[in-house]
Amino acid sequence: MAPSSNCVFCRIIAKEEPATIHFEDDHVIAISNVLNWVPVMLLVMPKEHMTQIQLWEKGMMNRIGEVVVEVGARFCPNGFRVLSNFGPDAMQSQAHGHVHVIGGVYLGPYA
């Protein structure tokens, strides 16, 4: 899927929008989330624009998972949670596929 000028994540990857980058290679980037519900909120995503479903279907999750573990362990040594939202009912707000890494505090039980 082609990058979109309407996609904020594509603009961040193209260095057209600012972001705090914690990891980057040829295929994956990890950035700070602008939301701050908990002390650590990171987003890990492919550099190629794809939907959330494509992210999970196209074989990217092995590499995404490696980066999630790396940044999660670095920023949340006492533990972290990994979230992936699919569609509006799950509160997915960006079309560019991504995975959330949250932590930095005791997260408690699931809602």
Stockholm file with secondary structure:
# STOCKHOLM 1.0

chainA/1-111         MAPSSNCVFCRIIAKEEPATIHFEDDHVIAISNVLNWVPVMLLVMPKEHMTQIQLWEKGMMNRIGEVVVEVGARFCPNGFRVLSNFGPDAMQSQAHGHVHVIGGVYLGPYA
#=GR chainA/1-111 SS CCCCTTCHHHHHHTTSSCCCEEEECSSEEEEECSCCSSSEEEEEEESSCCCHHHHHHTTCHHHHHHHHHHHHHHHCTTCEEEECCCSGGGTCCCSSCCEEEEESSCCCSCC
#=GC SS_cons         CCCCTTCHHHHHHTTSSCCCEEEECSSEEEEECSCCSSSEEEEEEESSCCCHHHHHHTTCHHHHHHHHHHHHHHHCTTCEEEECCCSGGGTCCCSSCCEEEEESSCCCSCC
//
